[in-house]
Each structure stands twice: as C-alpha cells, then as structure tokens.
C-alpha cells in the first residue's frame, strides 16, 4: 500500500506539472499546444542521455529544463504569425518529428531498446517523492506569480483579443515567444522527473495521449486556474489508476474489452465534468473593476450618464 501511494503521489506531481505548463500556454495565453508530449519526451531523453554520460543528475535536470525551454521558444518563433489552429498543427508536427527520431535514430536514443538504469537526483523513494512535490509547488508558485503579475495580465489580454493587446502597446510576438518558452521549460521538468522515476524510457511511453491527458486536466480544473489544474491532476490520475482495478469486479471481460471499458469510463467522466462544471472545478479568478465615481457638472454620475436608456426608464 505504501509503494502504491508513493507511485500515485509521484504521478500526480508529474501530471500536475505538465498540466500547469499547458495552463500557462493555452489556459492563460490562448496558445494551443498539441505537441506537449514532444517537449515532455525531449526533456526525458535529454535527462537520460546527460545522466548516462556520468554527469550529475542535477546537471541533467537543468539541461532538460533549459533545452526544452529553448526548443519551445524556437518553435513559437518559427510560427509567430500563424493563427491558433496552425500553431497547434506546427507543435503537433514538431512532436511527431521528435518521436520518429526517438524511434529510428538508434545511435542517439537506442530506439526501441530504450535507455535503462537512469540515475535519480536523490536516493530513496521518500526523498524522490519530496523532490517531485517540491517541483510541483515551485512550478505552481512560479506560474501563479506570473498569472498575478503584469506579464499575466498581458497574457490574458493576448488570449482574449490579440488586437486589443497590440493596441494597448503590448509586443504580442515577444509575449508569445516568452510565455511559450516558459511553458515548455516547465514541461521539461515533468519529462525529466518521468525519466528519473521510471529509470527507463523508450518511444512507446510518449504519444499524443499525454497531451490529451494534460488538456483533460486543464479543462476539468478550470482554464486559467492553477489551483484547479492541480486538483484536476489528482482527479485524472485517480481516475486513470482507479480504473486499473476493474478486473477485480468484471473479470469475465477479455483484456482488450477491459482496456476499452477503462477508456470509456474516463471519457464519461470528462463528459460529466463538462456538463455539470463547464467552468472547471476551480474557475479562473477574475477581478471585477467598476467605473470610478466621477460626477458631471450637473451632479449626475458619469456611469449613469453612460446608460441613457436606464435613466429614461
């Protein structure tokens, strides 16, 4: 039971970090990133290769974070003037290219054989769990600080109406590059922790389903809400892991049927969440700003004068 709880909390931490990164890119800024699994995979392989070379796992973690951040910024830079739909296609294409490289370039990634015996930054399950939880809290703190800063307000303006953001003097193109790069770097933390947790990686561990789970986390938690994303990461992982025990209750089903039933239950859970909580478990906080109490020379409030129809009634 202790080992299962350890695994569950580690997976929640990794999934939470990945979902937080997507929440910055899509939830806060409005940039659709269907290639999240590519940046996740890139970080895992960078971490594994640097750690396998004999370097410190901490150096490997830093290298994974830095390279995924640079890769994210460059990907965004290449697709600067593309609309959201095309940006999604570019990121998906980038991720698929990385996956094909991981499969076929055996001299670099060992292909289907994978990379084994990946060192962890810390020894012991308890220390590694503490590292994952600390990484989750640091990621949350960083992204929550960004969300409440002028940069976060500019990101929301970019999401809601890029033209208005540009009219207000915001450098829309630079904002896209910077925020996408930060999000990719946070994804890199999740990918590196994935590699160090399993201590073995191969191309079959990475695919579009990882991106789908991250989108589930953001949608269920509440787009733009970091608190909701962490709560939904726990919910999604609990749903994914809990359905593994279906065999104890419906053992008469074949393995393929059990897998299909598991996916169906996950889909039903997502649909119910969209129906009953379309705004998410914890909706994004929006501060309402009212009009100042400015009086006209005749004593009429300016806010009332702006609504002549109401005064007529």
C-alpha positions in Angstrom: 0.0 0.0 0.0 2.9 2.4 0.8 4.6 1.8 -2.5 1.3 2.3 -4.3 0.7 5.6 -2.5 4.2 6.6 -3.4 3.6 5.9 -7.1 0.3 7.7 -7.0 1.7 10.9 -5.5 4.7 10.9 -7.9 2.4 10.5 -10.9 0.1 13.3 -9.6 3.1 15.6 -9.2 4.4 14.9 -12.7 0.9 15.2 -14.3 0.3 18.4 -12.3 3.5 20.0 -13.6 2.7 19.0 -17.2 -0.9 20.4 -16.8 0.4 23.6 -15.2 2.7 24.2 -18.2 -0.2 23.7 -20.6 -2.4 26.0 -18.5 0.2 28.8 -19.0 0.4 28.3 -22.7 -3.3 27.6 -23.5 -5.3 28.4 -20.4 -3.7 31.8 -19.7 -2.3 32.8 -23.1 -4.5 31.1 -25.6 -1.8 29.2 -27.5 -2.9 25.7 -28.4 0.0 23.3 -27.9 -0.9 19.8 -29.2 2.8 18.9 -29.2 3.2 19.0 -25.4 4.2 15.3 -25.4 7.1 16.2 -27.7 8.6 18.6 -25.3 7.9 16.1 -22.5 9.8 13.4 -24.4 12.6 15.7 -25.4 13.2 16.5 -21.7 13.1 12.8 -20.7 15.7 11.9 -23.4 18.0 14.9 -22.6 17.9 14.0 -18.9 18.6 10.3 -19.6 21.5 11.0 -22.0 23.2 13.6 -19.8 22.8 11.4 -16.7 24.1 8.3 -18.6 27.2 10.3 -19.6 28.3 10.3 -16.0 27.3 13.9 -15.3 25.4 14.8 -12.1 21.6 14.1 -12.3 21.1 17.7 -11.2 23.0 18.9 -14.2 20.9 16.6 -16.3 17.7 18.1 -14.8 19.0 21.6 -15.6 19.9 20.7 -19.1 16.5 19.2 -19.7 14.8 22.3 -18.4 17.0 24.6 -20.5 16.8 22.7 -23.8 13.1 22.3 -23.7 12.6 26.0 -22.9 14.8 26.9 -25.9 13.0 24.4 -28.1 9.7 25.8 -27.1 10.8 29.4 -27.7 12.2 28.5 -31.2 9.0 26.6 -32.1 7.0 29.6 -31.2 9.4 31.9 -33.0 9.1 29.9 -36.2 5.3 30.0 -36.1 5.0 33.6 -34.8 2.5 34.9 -37.4 0.4 31.7 -37.6 -3.2 31.6 -36.3 -4.0 29.4 -33.3 -5.1 26.5 -35.5 -1.9 26.5 -37.4 0.2 26.8 -34.3 -1.5 23.7 -33.0 -0.5 21.8 -36.2 3.1 23.1 -36.0 3.5 21.9 -32.4 2.0 18.5 -33.2 4.2 18.1 -36.2 7.3 19.1 -34.2 6.4 16.5 -31.5 5.8 13.8 -34.1 9.2 14.5 -35.7 10.8 14.1 -32.3 9.0 10.8 -31.7 10.2 9.5 -35.1 13.7 10.5 -34.3 13.5 8.6 -31.0 12.2 5.5 -32.8 14.6 5.4 -35.7 17.9 7.1 -34.7 19.2 4.3 -32.5 22.7 5.8 -32.3 21.2 8.6 -30.4 18.2 7.2 -28.4 18.8 3.4 -28.7 15.4 3.2 -30.5 13.0 0.5 -29.2 15.6 -0.8 -26.8 15.3 2.3 -24.8 17.6 3.8 -22.2 17.8 1.9 -18.9 19.4 2.5 -15.5 18.7 6.2 -15.4 20.0 7.8 -12.3 17.8 9.8 -9.9 18.9 13.1 -8.5 18.2 11.7 -5.0 18.3 8.3 -3.4 15.3 6.7 -1.7 11.6 6.7 -2.5 10.8 9.2 0.2 13.4 11.7 -1.0 12.3 11.3 -4.6 8.7 11.9 -3.6 9.7 15.0 -1.7 11.6 16.2 -4.8 8.5 15.7 -7.0 6.2 17.5 -4.6 8.8 20.4 -4.3 9.0 20.6 -8.1 5.2 20.8 -8.2 5.0 23.5 -5.6 7.8 25.5 -7.2 6.1 25.2 -10.6 2.8 26.3 -9.1 4.4 29.2 -7.3 6.2 30.4 -10.4 3.2 30.2 -12.7 0.8 31.7 -10.0 3.3 34.6 -9.7 3.3 35.1 -13.4 -0.5 34.9 -13.6 -0.8 37.7 -11.0 1.9 39.9 -12.5 1.7 42.4 -15.3 3.0 39.6 -17.6 0.0 37.5 -16.6 -2.4 40.4 -17.3 -0.8 40.9 -20.7 -1.1 37.1 -21.4 -4.9 37.3 -20.6 -5.2 40.3 -22.9 -3.4 38.3 -25.6 -5.8 35.3 -25.1 -9.0 37.4 -25.1 -8.1 39.7 -28.0 -4.6 39.9 -29.5 -5.6 43.1 -31.5 -6.6 44.9 -28.3 -3.4 43.7 -26.6 -1.3 45.1 -29.5 -3.3 48.4 -29.5 -2.5 48.7 -25.8 1.2 48.7 -26.6 2.0 45.0 -25.8 4.6 43.3 -28.0 2.3 40.4 -29.0 5.0 38.4 -30.8 7.6 38.6 -28.0 4.9 37.7 -25.5 4.1 34.5 -27.4 7.8 33.5 -27.6 8.5 34.2 -23.9 5.4 32.5 -22.5 5.6 29.5 -24.8 9.2 29.1 -23.8 8.5 29.3 -20.1 5.7 26.7 -20.5 7.9 24.4 -22.4 10.6 24.6 -19.7 8.1 23.7 -17.1 7.0 20.7 -19.3 10.7 19.8 -19.3 10.7 19.5 -15.5 7.8 16.9 -15.8 9.6 15.0 -18.6 12.9 14.8 -16.6 11.0 13.6 -13.5 9.3 11.0 -15.6 12.6 9.6 -16.8 14.1 9.6 -13.3 11.0 8.0 -11.8 10.8 5.0 -14.2 14.6 4.9 -14.7 13.9 3.6 -18.2 12.4 5.2 -21.2 11.6 4.2 -24.8 9.5 5.8 -27.5 6.3 3.8 -26.7 6.0 5.8 -23.4 5.3 9.0 -25.3 2.5 9.9 -27.6 -0.5 12.2 -28.2 -2.4 10.6 -25.3 -0.1 12.5 -22.9 -1.2 15.8 -24.5 -4.9 14.6 -24.2 -4.5 13.9 -20.5 -2.9 17.4 -20.0 -5.9 19.0 -21.8 -8.2 17.0 -19.6 -6.5 18.3 -16.6 -6.8 21.9 -17.7 -10.4 21.6 -18.9 -11.6 19.8 -15.7 -9.7 22.0 -13.4 -10.7 25.3 -15.0 -8.9 27.0 -17.8 -6.6 29.7 -16.4 -6.8 28.4 -12.8 -3.6 26.9 -11.5 -5.3 25.7 -8.3 -8.0 23.9 -10.3 -5.3 22.3 -12.5 -3.5 20.7 -9.6 -6.9 19.5 -8.2 -7.8 18.1 -11.6 -4.4 16.4 -12.0 -5.2 14.4 -8.8 -8.7 13.6 -10.1 -7.5 12.5 -13.5 -4.7 10.3 -12.1 -7.1 8.8 -9.6 -9.5 8.0 -12.4 -6.7 6.5 -14.6 -5.3 4.5 -11.8 -8.6 3.5 -10.2 -9.9 2.0 -13.4 -7.0 -0.4 -13.4 -8.8 -2.4 -10.7 -11.8 -3.1 -12.9 -10.5 -6.6 -13.4 -11.4 -7.4 -9.8 -15.1 -6.6 -10.5 -15.6 -7.5 -14.2 -13.0 -10.3 -14.5 -15.1 -12.1 -17.2 -14.1 -9.5 -19.7 -11.2 -10.0 -22.0 -8.1 -7.7 -21.6 -9.0 -5.8 -24.7 -12.5 -5.3 -23.5 -11.3 -4.1 -20.1 -9.0 -1.6 -21.8 -11.9 -0.3 -23.9 -14.2 -0.1 -20.8 -11.5 1.8 -18.9 -11.2 4.4 -21.7 -15.0 4.6 -21.9 -15.3 5.4 -18.2 -12.6 8.0 -18.4 -14.5 9.6 -21.4 -17.8 9.5 -19.4 -16.1 11.3 -16.5 -14.8 14.0 -18.8 -18.3 14.5 -20.4 -20.0 14.7 -17.0 -17.4 17.3 -15.9 -18.1 19.4 -19.0 -21.8 19.2 -18.4 -22.0 19.9 -14.7 -18.9 22.1 -14.3 -18.2 23.7 -17.6 -16.2 26.5 -15.9 -14.0 23.9 -14.2 -13.6 22.6 -10.6 -12.0 25.9 -9.6 -12.8 28.7 -12.1 -10.3 31.3 -13.0 -10.4 34.3 -10.7 -11.4 37.5 -12.4 -11.3 40.7 -10.5 -14.2 43.0 -11.5 -13.2 46.6 -12.0 -16.0 49.1 -11.7 -16.2 52.6 -13.2 -14.9 55.3 -10.9 -17.5 57.5 -9.2 -17.0 60.5 -11.4 -19.6 63.3 -11.3 -20.6 65.6 -14.1 -21.1 69.3 -13.6 -24.8 68.8 -13.1 -24.2 66.3 -10.3 -25.1 63.2 -12.4 -22.8 60.2 -12.1 -20.8 59.6 -15.2 -21.6 55.9 -15.0 -25.4 56.7 -15.1 -24.9 59.2 -18.0 -23.3 56.4 -20.0 -26.6 54.5 -19.8 -29.2 56.9 -21.1 -31.7 54.1 -21.6 -31.8 53.2 -17.9 -32.3 56.9 -17.0 -35.2 57.2 -19.4 -36.9 54.3 -17.5 
